[in-house]
Amino acid sequence: MSQHNPFNDPFVAYLRALAGARLARLRSDEERSKGASAIEWAIITAILALLAITIGAVITKKVTDKANNINTG
């Protein structure tokens, strides 16, 4: 009887190669700079979203105040 070594299975070999390539990319300097860039983009996006919400709130308040001052008498 021959024993089946699961590490010789083609699917396991593929997964090991895939994981190894992914780890190599994560360890490279290029990927680190992309990660920092993604964080910077997330911060910029959050600031722009906050600015848009603030402007929207100011406009809504001004429109509501003007609407409440309209004389419908």
Protein Blocks (a to p, Z undefined) as FASTA:
>chain_A
ZZddfklpmklmmmmmmmmmmmmmmmpmklmmmmmmmmmmmmmmmmmmmmmmmmmmmmmm
mmmmmmmmpcfZZ
